[in-house]
Amino acid sequence: MTKWSFLTNHARALICIAHDPGVRLRDIATMLGITERSAYGIVDDLASAGYVVKDKDGRRNRYQIQAHLPLRESMGREPTIGEVLEILVDSDEAEVGTGTALAGTEHGREGASEPSTLPAPGR
């Protein structure tokens, strides 16, 4: 049977970053089951589109998600990245707030209810 997921690797990488804004590309690659080069390409795509801002922290990068931005594909009212991540990321595990993963909203969220954790595909 073919493995598949409702979420793209771009969405899954964004979830990794929401959980840990200092996550390494190597760790993203391992969690997604892809090469480090592919993980770099995905994070670069997210940064080029403006969804993620990379900041140097010594020899490592820290990422900041621009939660106020709308999704690329419109299906009626455009939810923001932050609204989608609220559903997918457990706020107890994610580093949210000023200077961490989610930027553009107060404490990473705009008054939404507590999100639930999404298990990784195939687990």
Backbone atoms as SQL, in Angstrom:
CREATE TABLE atoms (id INTEGER PRIMARY KEY, chain TEXT, resi INTEGER, resn TEXT, atom TEXT, x REAL, y REAL, z REAL);
INSERT INTO atoms VALUES
  (1, 'A', 1, 'MET', 'N', 0.837, -1.181, 0.000),
  (2, 'A', 1, 'MET', 'CA', 0.000, 0.000, 0.000),
  (3, 'A', 1, 'MET', 'C', 0.889, 1.255, 0.000),
  (4, 'A', 2, 'THR', 'N', 0.539, 2.224, -0.790),
  (5, 'A', 2, 'THR', 'CA', 1.291, 3.466, -0.898),
  (6, 'A', 2, 'THR', 'C', 1.081, 4.324, 0.341),
  (7, 'A', 3, 'LYS', 'N', 2.199, 4.862, 0.878),
  (8, 'A', 3, 'LYS', 'CA', 2.089, 5.786, 1.999),
  (9, 'A', 3, 'LYS', 'C', 1.732, 7.160, 1.474),
  (10, 'A', 4, 'TRP', 'N', 0.816, 7.837, 2.158),
  (11, 'A', 4, 'TRP', 'CA', 0.460, 9.193, 1.776),
  (12, 'A', 4, 'TRP', 'C', 0.002, 9.925, 3.022),
  (13, 'A', 5, 'SER', 'N', -0.129, 11.224, 2.882),
  (14, 'A', 5, 'SER', 'CA', -0.511, 12.058, 4.016),
  (15, 'A', 5, 'SER', 'C', -1.383, 13.201, 3.527),
  (16, 'A', 6, 'PHE', 'N', -2.262, 13.677, 4.385),
  (17, 'A', 6, 'PHE', 'CA', -3.066, 14.848, 4.043),
  (18, 'A', 6, 'PHE', 'C', -2.201, 16.103, 3.997),
  (19, 'A', 7, 'LEU', 'N', -1.104, 16.095, 4.738),
  (20, 'A', 7, 'LEU', 'CA', -0.238, 17.268, 4.808),
  (21, 'A', 7, 'LEU', 'C', 0.974, 17.098, 3.907),
  (22, 'A', 8, 'THR', 'N', 1.337, 18.164, 3.226),
  (23, 'A', 8, 'THR', 'CA', 2.544, 18.138, 2.396),
  (24, 'A', 8, 'THR', 'C', 3.773, 18.211, 3.298),
  (25, 'A', 9, 'ASN', 'N', 4.921, 17.938, 2.720),
  (26, 'A', 9, 'ASN', 'CA', 6.163, 18.080, 3.490),
  (27, 'A', 9, 'ASN', 'C', 6.396, 19.529, 3.898),
  (28, 'A', 10, 'HIS', 'N', 5.910, 20.472, 3.110),
  (29, 'A', 10, 'HIS', 'CA', 6.033, 21.884, 3.492),
  (30, 'A', 10, 'HIS', 'C', 5.248, 22.153, 4.775),
  (31, 'A', 11, 'ALA', 'N', 4.026, 21.625, 4.853),
  (32, 'A', 11, 'ALA', 'CA', 3.214, 21.810, 6.059),
  (33, 'A', 11, 'ALA', 'C', 3.845, 21.094, 7.246),
  (34, 'A', 12, 'ARG', 'N', 4.348, 19.902, 7.019),
  (35, 'A', 12, 'ARG', 'CA', 4.970, 19.141, 8.109),
  (36, 'A', 12, 'ARG', 'C', 6.250, 19.823, 8.589),
  (37, 'A', 13, 'ALA', 'N', 7.018, 20.425, 7.688),
  (38, 'A', 13, 'ALA', 'CA', 8.217, 21.170, 8.085),
  (39, 'A', 13, 'ALA', 'C', 7.825, 22.391, 8.913),
  (40, 'A', 14, 'LEU', 'N', 6.753, 23.055, 8.523),
  (41, 'A', 14, 'LEU', 'CA', 6.259, 24.210, 9.269),
  (42, 'A', 14, 'LEU', 'C', 5.853, 23.800, 10.682),
  (43, 'A', 15, 'ILE', 'N', 5.259, 22.629, 10.814),
  (44, 'A', 15, 'ILE', 'CA', 4.893, 22.121, 12.139),
  (45, 'A', 15, 'ILE', 'C', 6.156, 21.851, 12.968),
  (46, 'A', 16, 'CYS', 'N', 7.178, 21.278, 12.351),
  (47, 'A', 16, 'CYS', 'CA', 8.454, 21.049, 13.056),
  (48, 'A', 16, 'CYS', 'C', 9.018, 22.366, 13.581),
  (49, 'A', 17, 'ILE', 'N', 8.972, 23.393, 12.752),
  (50, 'A', 17, 'ILE', 'CA', 9.487, 24.707, 13.141),
  (51, 'A', 17, 'ILE', 'C', 8.636, 25.308, 14.249),
  (52, 'A', 18, 'ALA', 'N', 7.322, 25.113, 14.186),
  (53, 'A', 18, 'ALA', 'CA', 6.442, 25.627, 15.245),
  (54, 'A', 18, 'ALA', 'C', 6.749, 24.957, 16.582),
  (55, 'A', 19, 'HIS', 'N', 7.068, 23.683, 16.552),
  (56, 'A', 19, 'HIS', 'CA', 7.425, 22.958, 17.778),
  (57, 'A', 19, 'HIS', 'C', 8.771, 23.410, 18.331),
  (58, 'A', 20, 'ASP', 'N', 9.716, 23.700, 17.437),
  (59, 'A', 20, 'ASP', 'CA', 11.061, 24.083, 17.866),
  (60, 'A', 20, 'ASP', 'C', 11.655, 25.065, 16.857),
  (61, 'A', 21, 'PRO', 'N', 11.616, 26.367, 17.162),
  (62, 'A', 21, 'PRO', 'CA', 12.135, 27.366, 16.223),
  (63, 'A', 21, 'PRO', 'C', 13.639, 27.249, 15.960),
  (64, 'A', 22, 'GLY', 'N', 14.340, 26.477, 16.775),
  (65, 'A', 22, 'GLY', 'CA', 15.767, 26.273, 16.571),
  (66, 'A', 22, 'GLY', 'C', 16.083, 24.929, 15.960),
  (67, 'A', 23, 'VAL', 'N', 15.077, 24.264, 15.412),
  (68, 'A', 23, 'VAL', 'CA', 15.256, 22.932, 14.842),
  (69, 'A', 23, 'VAL', 'C', 16.293, 22.965, 13.717),
  (70, 'A', 24, 'ARG', 'N', 17.103, 21.921, 13.648),
  (71, 'A', 24, 'ARG', 'CA', 18.107, 21.820, 12.586),
  (72, 'A', 24, 'ARG', 'C', 17.494, 21.179, 11.347),
  (73, 'A', 25, 'LEU', 'N', 18.032, 21.523, 10.187),
  (74, 'A', 25, 'LEU', 'CA', 17.562, 20.919, 8.934),
  (75, 'A', 25, 'LEU', 'C', 17.691, 19.407, 8.991),
  (76, 'A', 26, 'ARG', 'N', 18.744, 18.926, 9.600),
  (77, 'A', 26, 'ARG', 'CA', 18.968, 17.483, 9.738),
  (78, 'A', 26, 'ARG', 'C', 17.796, 16.840, 10.493),
  (79, 'A', 27, 'ASP', 'N', 17.319, 17.524, 11.539),
  (80, 'A', 27, 'ASP', 'CA', 16.211, 16.987, 12.322),
  (81, 'A', 27, 'ASP', 'C', 14.890, 17.046, 11.550),
  (82, 'A', 28, 'ILE', 'N', 14.693, 18.125, 10.802),
  (83, 'A', 28, 'ILE', 'CA', 13.499, 18.216, 9.956),
  (84, 'A', 28, 'ILE', 'C', 13.507, 17.074, 8.944),
  (85, 'A', 29, 'ALA', 'N', 14.652, 16.846, 8.319),
  (86, 'A', 29, 'ALA', 'CA', 14.778, 15.778, 7.326),
  (87, 'A', 29, 'ALA', 'C', 14.453, 14.423, 7.938),
  (88, 'A', 30, 'THR', 'N', 14.985, 14.152, 9.118),
  (89, 'A', 30, 'THR', 'CA', 14.734, 12.882, 9.787),
  (90, 'A', 30, 'THR', 'C', 13.255, 12.718, 10.113),
  (91, 'A', 31, 'MET', 'N', 12.624, 13.771, 10.652),
  (92, 'A', 31, 'MET', 'CA', 11.207, 13.693, 11.023),
  (93, 'A', 31, 'MET', 'C', 10.305, 13.501, 9.804),
  (94, 'A', 32, 'LEU', 'N', 10.706, 14.064, 8.666),
  (95, 'A', 32, 'LEU', 'CA', 9.883, 13.970, 7.463),
  (96, 'A', 32, 'LEU', 'C', 10.253, 12.772, 6.592),
  (97, 'A', 33, 'GLY', 'N', 11.384, 12.111, 6.894),
  (98, 'A', 33, 'GLY', 'CA', 11.820, 10.974, 6.096),
  (99, 'A', 33, 'GLY', 'C', 12.323, 11.385, 4.721),
  (100, 'A', 34, 'ILE', 'N', 13.011, 12.540, 4.666),
  (101, 'A', 34, 'ILE', 'CA', 13.552, 13.062, 3.409),
  (102, 'A', 34, 'ILE', 'C', 15.028, 13.375, 3.616),
  (103, 'A', 35, 'THR', 'N', 15.706, 13.764, 2.548),
  (104, 'A', 35, 'THR', 'CA', 17.115, 14.121, 2.668),
  (105, 'A', 35, 'THR', 'C', 17.257, 15.521, 3.269),
  (106, 'A', 36, 'GLU', 'N', 18.430, 15.781, 3.799),
  (107, 'A', 36, 'GLU', 'CA', 18.701, 17.106, 4.352),
  (108, 'A', 36, 'GLU', 'C', 18.632, 18.170, 3.259),
  (109, 'A', 37, 'ARG', 'N', 19.063, 17.805, 2.064),
  (110, 'A', 37, 'ARG', 'CA', 18.999, 18.730, 0.932),
  (111, 'A', 37, 'ARG', 'C', 17.543, 19.090, 0.604),
  (112, 'A', 38, 'SER', 'N', 16.649, 18.091, 0.645),
  (113, 'A', 38, 'SER', 'CA', 15.228, 18.356, 0.412),
  (114, 'A', 38, 'SER', 'C', 14.642, 19.231, 1.515),
  (115, 'A', 39, 'ALA', 'N', 15.045, 18.982, 2.761),
  (116, 'A', 39, 'ALA', 'CA', 14.579, 19.799, 3.885),
  (117, 'A', 39, 'ALA', 'C', 15.036, 21.243, 3.697),
  (118, 'A', 40, 'TYR', 'N', 16.278, 21.423, 3.243),
  (119, 'A', 40, 'TYR', 'CA', 16.782, 22.770, 2.972),
  (120, 'A', 40, 'TYR', 'C', 15.907, 23.451, 1.911),
  (121, 'A', 41, 'GLY', 'N', 15.580, 22.722, 0.854),
  (122, 'A', 41, 'GLY', 'CA', 14.755, 23.280, -0.219),
  (123, 'A', 41, 'GLY', 'C', 13.373, 23.682, 0.274),
  (124, 'A', 42, 'ILE', 'N', 12.791, 22.861, 1.137),
  (125, 'A', 42, 'ILE', 'CA', 11.461, 23.162, 1.673),
  (126, 'A', 42, 'ILE', 'C', 11.512, 24.406, 2.553),
  (127, 'A', 43, 'VAL', 'N', 12.488, 24.466, 3.460),
  (128, 'A', 43, 'VAL', 'CA', 12.604, 25.637, 4.342),
  (129, 'A', 43, 'VAL', 'C', 12.920, 26.883, 3.515),
  (130, 'A', 44, 'ASP', 'N', 13.725, 26.722, 2.470),
  (131, 'A', 44, 'ASP', 'CA', 14.029, 27.849, 1.583),
  (132, 'A', 44, 'ASP', 'C', 12.759, 28.317, 0.858),
  (133, 'A', 45, 'ASP', 'N', 11.930, 27.378, 0.407),
  (134, 'A', 45, 'ASP', 'CA', 10.647, 27.730, -0.219),
  (135, 'A', 45, 'ASP', 'C', 9.782, 28.532, 0.751),
  (136, 'A', 46, 'LEU', 'N', 9.693, 28.053, 1.998),
  (137, 'A', 46, 'LEU', 'CA', 8.873, 28.731, 3.011),
  (138, 'A', 46, 'LEU', 'C', 9.412, 30.127, 3.307),
  (139, 'A', 47, 'ALA', 'N', 10.738, 30.260, 3.341),
  (140, 'A', 47, 'ALA', 'CA', 11.360, 31.572, 3.594),
  (141, 'A', 47, 'ALA', 'C', 11.165, 32.497, 2.389),
  (142, 'A', 48, 'SER', 'N', 11.332, 31.966, 1.184),
  (143, 'A', 48, 'SER', 'CA', 11.165, 32.783, -0.028),
  (144, 'A', 48, 'SER', 'C', 9.729, 33.288, -0.168),
  (145, 'A', 49, 'ALA', 'N', 8.772, 32.482, 0.273),
  (146, 'A', 49, 'ALA', 'CA', 7.363, 32.875, 0.209),
  (147, 'A', 49, 'ALA', 'C', 6.982, 33.815, 1.360),
  (148, 'A', 50, 'GLY', 'N', 7.901, 33.997, 2.306),
  (149, 'A', 50, 'GLY', 'CA', 7.659, 34.918, 3.413),
  (150, 'A', 50, 'GLY', 'C', 7.006, 34.289, 4.629),
  (151, 'A', 51, 'TYR', 'N', 6.729, 32.988, 4.593),
  (152, 'A', 51, 'TYR', 'CA', 6.069, 32.330, 5.718),
  (153, 'A', 51, 'TYR', 'C', 7.007, 32.102, 6.898),
  (154, 'A', 52, 'VAL', 'N', 8.298, 32.004, 6.621),
  (155, 'A', 52, 'VAL', 'CA', 9.298, 31.772, 7.665),
  (156, 'A', 52, 'VAL', 'C', 10.421, 32.793, 7.490),
  (157, 'A', 53, 'VAL', 'N', 10.848, 33.378, 8.604),
  (158, 'A', 53, 'VAL', 'CA', 12.006, 34.271, 8.595),
  (159, 'A', 53, 'VAL', 'C', 13.135, 33.541, 9.313),
  (160, 'A', 54, 'LYS', 'N', 14.304, 33.478, 8.651),
  (161, 'A', 54, 'LYS', 'CA', 15.470, 32.826, 9.245),
  (162, 'A', 54, 'LYS', 'C', 16.340, 33.879, 9.916),
  (163, 'A', 55, 'ASP', 'N', 16.745, 33.605, 11.143),
  (164, 'A', 55, 'ASP', 'CA', 17.679, 34.466, 11.866),
  (165, 'A', 55, 'ASP', 'C', 18.856, 33.617, 12.303),
  (166, 'A', 56, 'LYS', 'N', 20.069, 34.144, 12.094),
  (167, 'A', 56, 'LYS', 'CA', 21.267, 33.449, 12.538),
  (168, 'A', 56, 'LYS', 'C', 21.379, 33.560, 14.046),
  (169, 'A', 57, 'ASP', 'N', 21.673, 32.437, 14.701),
  (170, 'A', 57, 'ASP', 'CA', 21.905, 32.381, 16.146),
  (171, 'A', 57, 'ASP', 'C', 23.205, 31.611, 16.335),
  (172, 'A', 58, 'GLY', 'N', 24.321, 32.344, 16.251),
  (173, 'A', 58, 'GLY', 'CA', 25.625, 31.673, 16.250),
  (174, 'A', 58, 'GLY', 'C', 25.804, 30.932, 14.943),
  (175, 'A', 59, 'ARG', 'N', 26.068, 29.625, 15.040),
  (176, 'A', 59, 'ARG', 'CA', 26.237, 28.805, 13.840),
  (177, 'A', 59, 'ARG', 'C', 24.918, 28.191, 13.378),
  (178, 'A', 60, 'ARG', 'N', 23.874, 28.413, 14.137),
  (179, 'A', 60, 'ARG', 'CA', 22.579, 27.802, 13.821),
  (180, 'A', 60, 'ARG', 'C', 21.584, 28.858, 13.364),
  (181, 'A', 61, 'ASN', 'N', 20.485, 28.390, 12.814),
  (182, 'A', 61, 'ASN', 'CA', 19.372, 29.268, 12.442),
  (183, 'A', 61, 'ASN', 'C', 18.259, 29.120, 13.458),
  (184, 'A', 62, 'ARG', 'N', 17.558, 30.211, 13.685),
  (185, 'A', 62, 'ARG', 'CA', 16.291, 30.193, 14.420),
  (186, 'A', 62, 'ARG', 'C', 15.255, 30.690, 13.429),
  (187, 'A', 63, 'TYR', 'N', 14.094, 30.101, 13.491),
  (188, 'A', 63, 'TYR', 'CA', 13.044, 30.427, 12.536),
  (189, 'A', 63, 'TYR', 'C', 11.889, 31.109, 13.244),
  (190, 'A', 64, 'GLN', 'N', 11.262, 32.016, 12.532),
  (191, 'A', 64, 'GLN', 'CA', 10.093, 32.714, 13.044),
  (192, 'A', 64, 'GLN', 'C', 9.005, 32.595, 11.987),
  (193, 'A', 65, 'ILE', 'N', 7.891, 31.983, 12.364),
  (194, 'A', 65, 'ILE', 'CA', 6.773, 31.802, 11.440),
  (195, 'A', 65, 'ILE', 'C', 5.945, 33.078, 11.410),
  (196, 'A', 66, 'GLN', 'N', 5.628, 33.535, 10.223),
  (197, 'A', 66, 'GLN', 'CA', 4.800, 34.723, 10.042),
  (198, 'A', 66, 'GLN', 'C', 3.337, 34.287, 10.037),
  (199, 'A', 67, 'ALA', 'N', 2.797, 34.111, 11.248),
  (200, 'A', 67, 'ALA', 'CA', 1.482, 33.496, 11.435),
  (201, 'A', 67, 'ALA', 'C', 0.331, 34.316, 10.863),
  (202, 'A', 68, 'HIS', 'N', 0.547, 35.585, 10.618),
  (203, 'A', 68, 'HIS', 'CA', -0.528, 36.448, 10.123),
  (204, 'A', 68, 'HIS', 'C', -0.774, 36.303, 8.618),
  (205, 'A', 69, 'LEU', 'N', 0.127, 35.637, 7.914),
  (206, 'A', 69, 'LEU', 'CA', -0.012, 35.515, 6.458),
  (207, 'A', 69, 'LEU', 'C', -1.076, 34.495, 6.072),
  (208, 'A', 70, 'PRO', 'N', -1.804, 34.766, 4.985),
  (209, 'A', 70, 'PRO', 'CA', -2.824, 33.810, 4.524),
  (210, 'A', 70, 'PRO', 'C', -2.171, 32.619, 3.823),
  (211, 'A', 71, 'LEU', 'N', -2.920, 31.535, 3.726),
  (212, 'A', 71, 'LEU', 'CA', -2.455, 30.382, 2.959),
  (213, 'A', 71, 'LEU', 'C', -2.374, 30.750, 1.491),
  (214, 'A', 72, 'ARG', 'N', -1.603, 29.992, 0.735),
  (215, 'A', 72, 'ARG', 'CA', -1.455, 30.278, -0.698),
  (216, 'A', 72, 'ARG', 'C', -2.724, 29.977, -1.475),
  (217, 'A', 73, 'GLU', 'N', -3.346, 28.831, -1.222),
  (218, 'A', 73, 'GLU', 'CA', -4.546, 28.451, -1.958),
  (219, 'A', 73, 'GLU', 'C', -5.766, 28.984, -1.229),
  (220, 'A', 74, 'SER', 'N', -6.596, 29.681, -1.953),
  (221, 'A', 74, 'SER', 'CA', -7.790, 30.259, -1.361),
  (222, 'A', 74, 'SER', 'C', -8.984, 29.347, -1.584),
  (223, 'A', 75, 'MET', 'N', -9.720, 29.096, -0.514),
  (224, 'A', 75, 'MET', 'CA', -10.966, 28.335, -0.603),
  (225, 'A', 75, 'MET', 'C', -12.016, 29.120, 0.180),
  (226, 'A', 76, 'GLY', 'N', -12.398, 30.271, -0.330),
  (227, 'A', 76, 'GLY', 'CA', -13.314, 31.137, 0.411),
  (228, 'A', 76, 'GLY', 'C', -12.505, 32.091, 1.283),
  (229, 'A', 77, 'ARG', 'N', -12.900, 32.228, 2.549),
  (230, 'A', 77, 'ARG', 'CA', -12.138, 33.072, 3.468),
  (231, 'A', 77, 'ARG', 'C', -10.779, 32.437, 3.684),
  (232, 'A', 78, 'GLU', 'N', -9.744, 33.228, 3.546),
  (233, 'A', 78, 'GLU', 'CA', -8.391, 32.703, 3.648),
  (234, 'A', 78, 'GLU', 'C', -7.949, 32.646, 5.098),
  (235, 'A', 79, 'PRO', 'N', -7.758, 31.434, 5.653),
  (236, 'A', 79, 'PRO', 'CA', -7.224, 31.357, 7.015),
  (237, 'A', 79, 'PRO', 'C', -5.747, 31.749, 7.004),
  (238, 'A', 80, 'THR', 'N', -5.272, 32.228, 8.135),
  (239, 'A', 80, 'THR', 'CA', -3.856, 32.568, 8.233),
  (240, 'A', 80, 'THR', 'C', -3.059, 31.320, 8.583),
  (241, 'A', 81, 'ILE', 'N', -1.756, 31.391, 8.385),
  (242, 'A', 81, 'ILE', 'CA', -0.867, 30.300, 8.774),
  (243, 'A', 81, 'ILE', 'C', -1.034, 30.005, 10.261),
  (244, 'A', 82, 'GLY', 'N', -1.146, 31.061, 11.067),
  (245, 'A', 82, 'GLY', 'CA', -1.313, 30.893, 12.511),
  (246, 'A', 82, 'GLY', 'C', -2.572, 30.128, 12.859),
  (247, 'A', 83, 'GLU', 'N', -3.672, 30.402, 12.160),
  (248, 'A', 83, 'GLU', 'CA', -4.929, 29.695, 12.428),
  (249, 'A', 83, 'GLU', 'C', -4.805, 28.208, 12.101),
  (250, 'A', 84, 'VAL', 'N', -4.107, 27.889, 11.031),
  (251, 'A', 84, 'VAL', 'CA', -3.913, 26.486, 10.667),
  (252, 'A', 84, 'VAL', 'C', -3.006, 25.798, 11.689),
  (253, 'A', 85, 'LEU', 'N', -1.929, 26.471, 12.092),
  (254, 'A', 85, 'LEU', 'CA', -1.015, 25.877, 13.064),
  (255, 'A', 85, 'LEU', 'C', -1.670, 25.696, 14.424),
  (256, 'A', 86, 'GLU', 'N', -2.624, 26.548, 14.765),
  (257, 'A', 86, 'GLU', 'CA', -3.356, 26.387, 16.025),
  (258, 'A', 86, 'GLU', 'C', -4.030, 25.023, 16.085),
  (259, 'A', 87, 'ILE', 'N', -4.505, 24.548, 14.961),
  (260, 'A', 87, 'ILE', 'CA', -5.182, 23.261, 14.887),
  (261, 'A', 87, 'ILE', 'C', -4.177, 22.117, 14.946),
  (262, 'A', 88, 'LEU', 'N', -3.014, 22.300, 14.313),
  (263, 'A', 88, 'LEU', 'CA', -2.062, 21.215, 14.143),
  (264, 'A', 88, 'LEU', 'C', -1.015, 21.095, 15.234),
  (265, 'A', 89, 'VAL', 'N', -0.760, 22.164, 15.982),
  (266, 'A', 89, 'VAL', 'CA', 0.349, 22.173, 16.926),
  (267, 'A', 89, 'VAL', 'C', -0.175, 22.316, 18.348),
  (268, 'A', 90, 'ASP', 'N', 0.282, 21.446, 19.228),
  (269, 'A', 90, 'ASP', 'CA', -0.069, 21.522, 20.643),
  (270, 'A', 90, 'ASP', 'C', 0.669, 22.698, 21.256),
  (271, 'A', 91, 'SER', 'N', -0.060, 23.664, 21.796),
  (272, 'A', 91, 'SER', 'CA', 0.558, 24.880, 22.316),
  (273, 'A', 91, 'SER', 'C', 1.468, 24.592, 23.493),
  (274, 'A', 92, 'ASP', 'N', 1.275, 23.487, 24.225),
  (275, 'A', 92, 'ASP', 'CA', 2.150, 23.145, 25.333),
  (276, 'A', 92, 'ASP', 'C', 3.528, 22.725, 24.836),
  (277, 'A', 93, 'GLU', 'N', 3.586, 22.150, 23.633),
  (278, 'A', 93, 'GLU', 'CA', 4.847, 21.691, 23.077),
  (279, 'A', 93, 'GLU', 'C', 5.506, 22.744, 22.198),
  (280, 'A', 94, 'ALA', 'N', 4.718, 23.585, 21.543),
  (281, 'A', 94, 'ALA', 'CA', 5.263, 24.585, 20.625),
  (282, 'A', 94, 'ALA', 'C', 5.778, 25.776, 21.398),
  (283, 'A', 95, 'GLU', 'N', 6.851, 26.353, 20.902),
  (284, 'A', 95, 'GLU', 'CA', 7.373, 27.582, 21.474),
  (285, 'A', 95, 'GLU', 'C', 6.711, 28.718, 20.739),
  (286, 'A', 96, 'VAL', 'N', 5.728, 29.349, 21.379),
  (287, 'A', 96, 'VAL', 'CA', 5.007, 30.432, 20.737),
  (288, 'A', 96, 'VAL', 'C', 5.212, 31.713, 21.513),
  (289, 'A', 97, 'GLY', 'N', 4.998, 32.829, 20.828),
  (290, 'A', 97, 'GLY', 'CA', 5.132, 34.124, 21.474),
  (291, 'A', 97, 'GLY', 'C', 6.180, 34.960, 20.793),
  (292, 'A', 98, 'THR', 'N', 6.495, 36.076, 21.376),
  (293, 'A', 98, 'THR', 'CA', 7.437, 37.019, 20.803),
  (294, 'A', 98, 'THR', 'C', 8.819, 36.397, 20.683),
  (295, 'A', 99, 'GLY', 'N', 9.393, 36.494, 19.490),
  (296, 'A', 99, 'GLY', 'CA', 10.757, 36.028, 19.267),
  (297, 'A', 99, 'GLY', 'C', 10.888, 34.529, 19.140),
  (298, 'A', 100, 'THR', 'N', 9.789, 33.795, 19.090),
  (299, 'A', 100, 'THR', 'CA', 9.883, 32.361, 18.922),
  (300, 'A', 100, 'THR', 'C', 9.239, 31.974, 17.604),
  (301, 'A', 101, 'ALA', 'N', 8.670, 30.814, 17.546),
  (302, 'A', 101, 'ALA', 'CA', 8.227, 30.278, 16.261),
  (303, 'A', 101, 'ALA', 'C', 7.160, 31.110, 15.567),
  (304, 'A', 102, 'LEU', 'N', 6.097, 31.486, 16.265),
  (305, 'A', 102, 'LEU', 'CA', 4.985, 32.156, 15.607),
  (306, 'A', 102, 'LEU', 'C', 5.061, 33.651, 15.822),
  (307, 'A', 103, 'ALA', 'N', 5.125, 34.387, 14.741),
  (308, 'A', 103, 'ALA', 'CA', 5.150, 35.843, 14.822),
  (309, 'A', 103, 'ALA', 'C', 3.924, 36.393, 14.125),
  (310, 'A', 104, 'GLY', 'N', 3.532, 37.588, 14.492),
  (311, 'A', 104, 'GLY', 'CA', 2.424, 38.220, 13.807),
  (312, 'A', 104, 'GLY', 'C', 1.109, 38.088, 14.539),
  (313, 'A', 105, 'THR', 'N', 1.106, 37.369, 15.660),
  (314, 'A', 105, 'THR', 'CA', -0.087, 37.293, 16.488),
  (315, 'A', 105, 'THR', 'C', 0.339, 37.437, 17.931),
  (316, 'A', 106, 'GLU', 'N', -0.580, 37.782, 18.771),
  (317, 'A', 106, 'GLU', 'CA', -0.280, 37.880, 20.189),
  (318, 'A', 106, 'GLU', 'C', -0.114, 36.474, 20.742),
  (319, 'A', 107, 'HIS', 'N', 1.064, 36.164, 21.278),
  (320, 'A', 107, 'HIS', 'CA', 1.402, 34.850, 21.819),
  (321, 'A', 107, 'HIS', 'C', 1.246, 33.762, 20.776),
  (322, 'A', 108, 'GLY', 'N', 1.385, 34.132, 19.494),
  (323, 'A', 108, 'GLY', 'CA', 1.325, 33.146, 18.433),
  (324, 'A', 108, 'GLY', 'C', -0.079, 32.787, 18.006),
  (325, 'A', 109, 'ARG', 'N', -1.096, 33.270, 18.767),
  (326, 'A', 109, 'ARG', 'CA', -2.477, 32.950, 18.424),
  (327, 'A', 109, 'ARG', 'C', -3.313, 34.199, 18.573),
  (328, 'A', 110, 'GLU', 'N', -4.459, 34.206, 17.936),
  (329, 'A', 110, 'GLU', 'CA', -5.385, 35.320, 18.060),
  (330, 'A', 110, 'GLU', 'C', -6.639, 34.859, 18.774),
  (331, 'A', 111, 'GLY', 'N', -6.488, 34.440, 20.039),
  (332, 'A', 111, 'GLY', 'CA', -7.619, 34.102, 20.877),
  (333, 'A', 111, 'GLY', 'C', -8.351, 32.830, 20.512),
  (334, 'A', 112, 'ALA', 'N', -7.696, 31.891, 19.878),
  (335, 'A', 112, 'ALA', 'CA', -8.351, 30.642, 19.520),
  (336, 'A', 112, 'ALA', 'C', -8.292, 29.654, 20.676),
  (337, 'A', 113, 'SER', 'N', -9.095, 28.620, 20.573),
  (338, 'A', 113, 'SER', 'CA', -9.083, 27.591, 21.601),
  (339, 'A', 113, 'SER', 'C', -7.792, 26.791, 21.515),
  (340, 'A', 114, 'GLU', 'N', -7.537, 25.986, 22.531),
  (341, 'A', 114, 'GLU', 'CA', -6.313, 25.198, 22.575),
  (342, 'A', 114, 'GLU', 'C', -6.282, 24.183, 21.436),
  (343, 'A', 115, 'PRO', 'N', -5.198, 24.109, 20.690),
  (344, 'A', 115, 'PRO', 'CA', -5.087, 23.171, 19.574),
  (345, 'A', 115, 'PRO', 'C', -4.772, 21.763, 20.061),
  (346, 'A', 116, 'SER', 'N', -4.915, 20.814, 19.160),
  (347, 'A', 116, 'SER', 'CA', -4.572, 19.446, 19.494),
  (348, 'A', 116, 'SER', 'C', -3.308, 19.054, 18.753),
  (349, 'A', 117, 'THR', 'N', -2.670, 17.988, 19.219),
  (350, 'A', 117, 'THR', 'CA', -1.444, 17.505, 18.602),
  (351, 'A', 117, 'THR', 'C', -1.806, 16.571, 17.464),
  (352, 'A', 118, 'LEU', 'N', -1.110, 16.700, 16.347),
  (353, 'A', 118, 'LEU', 'CA', -1.341, 15.846, 15.197),
  (354, 'A', 118, 'LEU', 'C', -0.252, 14.807, 15.145),
  (355, 'A', 119, 'PRO', 'N', -0.582, 13.540, 15.175),
  (356, 'A', 119, 'PRO', 'CA', 0.458, 12.513, 15.083),
  (357, 'A', 119, 'PRO', 'C', 1.098, 12.512, 13.702),
  (358, 'A', 120, 'ALA', 'N', 2.348, 12.127, 13.663),
  (359, 'A', 120, 'ALA', 'CA', 3.060, 12.046, 12.389),
  (360, 'A', 120, 'ALA', 'C', 2.445, 10.948, 11.532),
  (361, 'A', 121, 'PRO', 'N', 2.412, 11.137, 10.215),
  (362, 'A', 121, 'PRO', 'CA', 1.847, 10.113, 9.339),
  (363, 'A', 121, 'PRO', 'C', 2.596, 8.807, 9.466),
  (364, 'A', 122, 'GLY', 'N', 1.875, 7.718, 9.390),
  (365, 'A', 122, 'GLY', 'CA', 2.481, 6.400, 9.405),
  (366, 'A', 122, 'GLY', 'C', 2.856, 5.915, 10.791),
  (367, 'A', 123, 'ARG', 'N', 2.464, 6.665, 11.827),
  (368, 'A', 123, 'ARG', 'CA', 2.808, 6.256, 13.184),
  (369, 'A', 123, 'ARG', 'C', 1.582, 5.999, 13.991);
